[in-house]
Structures are given as C-alpha cells and as structure tokens.
Amino acid sequence: MYLKLLIDGVARQTTVLLAQLATNSGARAPMAQLADHVFLNLTREIEAQGISKAVVADMFGLALRSYQKKTRRLEQSATEATRTLWEAVYDYVREEDRERQRIIERFRWDGEREVGAVLSDLVASGLIYATGNAPHTVYGATSAKTRRHVQQSSDNEALANVIWLKVFHEEATTAEDLERQLGVDGTRIAEALAELSSSDRVVRENGQLKANNVVIPVGSDGKEAAMLDHFAAVAKVIAKRASATTVDPGEGGATFMFSIHRGHPFEKDVLALFREHRAAVAALWDKVSAHNKSVGLERSDADQVTFYLGQFTQPAERETDTGAASES
C-alpha cells in the first residue's frame, strides 16, 4: 500500500471537515494554533508507538536538536494549550484591565500579530473595550452581564455528553483529567459530573470515574459527543485496516453511493437505508445490553465490537439526473 497517498487523502478530508466545523455556527473556533497543536499531538502519538525522537525528527525533515527545540517551545508556548488563544486572552483581560504591552508579553509565545488580531476581534465583538493610544492602550472587560452571557453560552448538555464519552472510552478517569483535556473550568466539570452521577451515567469506583454505556438519543441536545464518536469509529477502522497484514471479512468498511432523482423507482428504498438499519442495530444493541446486565458482564472483560453506519445526501446542482448507479 502506498501509505503516503492514504495519509495525504485523510489529511485533506480532515482539513475540509475542520474548515466546515469552524465556519458552521460562527463560533470562535481554535484555528489560530491548530497547526502547532496538530504537530505536537502527532509527534506525541508517533513517539508513543515506540519510535525514537531521532526518527520522528527525520520524519518531519528536522534535525534532532531543531525537533527538540520546536516541541519544547510548543509545549511551553501554547500558553493555554487546551483553549483557543481567543479564550485565553479574553480570560486574562477580564481578570483586570491590562496594558497592551503586558498582554503581548503574557502571550509572547503565540506571536504579537496573532495576539493583536485577537484583541481587535474582542473589541469589535464588544466583549472588551480599549482606551488610550498605542503603545499604551489599555484593555478591559465589558459589563458583568456580558461576561456571564459569554461564560454560559456553551451548552451544558454538550459538555456532559463529551465527558460521558471520554469516561466511557477511559480517556479520562478523574475530574482533573477532564479539566486538563477539555480546558473547561473545574466548577463546570464538577457540575456536569454531578448531573451524570445523579442519572447513573457515570459512577465513581475506587476514586475512578467509570461508565458502562453511552446512549445519546436521536435529536437530543449535546450532539457534539455523538459526532466525535462517529469520527473516532471511522478513524479506528481505517487505522486497523491500514496496519492489517490479512483481510478479515468480518471487519472493515463499505461505502456505497447511489445516484437517484425525485421520483426514481428506488428513491424510497435508498433514502430509508439509514433509518431501517439504525432501528435494527439499536434493537440488537438493546438485546446485548440486557443480556450483559443480567449475567453481570463487565466491559473490561469483553471484546469491543464497533459498528458504524452513516448516510447523507448531496443535492444535485441541476433539477434532473441522468440515471442511477451504485459504487462500492
């Protein structure tokens, strides 16, 4: 397999996805430091595979010393690694009024131009104000009412579901893990955990957070966790297929594209695929879960089989289509 083609293709599709997510709702997405975060996380994952720093440096076309220097700078630099620069600057300014040069110095690792752009955006959005002239401009936060609005703007249910998913996948087993990974205030983490505990979605055992299942109802709030789970499932299938030396007919992925038009003889059958298969899989999942509960099967003692299905429709740019076809 020519892995470079696969890596290039996955990277391109991932950047397309990130671009669409970043512009979908108008929210301030963490794009300013994305390249640095990708580099840092990618090198950590490669090293975790048992690859030496010297080899990893060579993979990125860097001398070992340059590689070590860069990773050290990024680890220190991403001044607020788990948050966007926009959020970090805003939080810093709302603590107390700050002179521009003091802000630039505080976030020196992130670049003066980038920090200046964030300050301009925060002023334009009305979240902070600026007074005085450069280089002695002073920035301060607007009213407490506005600050509360910004703090509460994110969906609490979305946060709870993401925490639930991370605990289920054992990516985080303590509140401290969650705070560090999500970059969310400890108070909000505690509130979300309290809600999850009260509904028995997350439990504490020997000081560790655990979850046996994650069920996010269709159409419910907090869809971000479900989307993360979809993406992770597809990524894991691709990773396993890429590294497999033999093909297991019971595993892998299959993609079918149907070309149809309004009134097509098989239009209803094609559009019903997802709904019908999701209902069948959900019924089977309920049976398996009920059996496991009845015999006391622990998740840690069982093989984990992930099944993923998805469907979307790309409308035609013209009113009619030339015909129907199926591609695998």
Secondary structure, DSSP 8 states (H G I E B T S, - for coil): --HHHHHHHHHHHHHHHHHHHHHHS----S-TTHHHHHHHHHHHHHHHTT--HHHHHHHTT--HHHHHHHHHHHHHHSTTTTS-HHHHHHHHHHHS-EEHHHHHHHTGGG-HHHHHHHHHHHHHHTSEEEES-TTS-EEEE--HHHHHHHHT-S-HHHHHHHHHHHHHTTS--SHHHHHHHH---HHHHHHHHHHHHHTTSSEEETTEEE-S-----TT-S-HHHHHHHHHHHHHHHHHHHHH-SS--TTSS----EE---TT-TTHHHHHTHHHHHHHHHHHHHHHHHHHHHHHT--GGGS--------------SSS--S---EE-
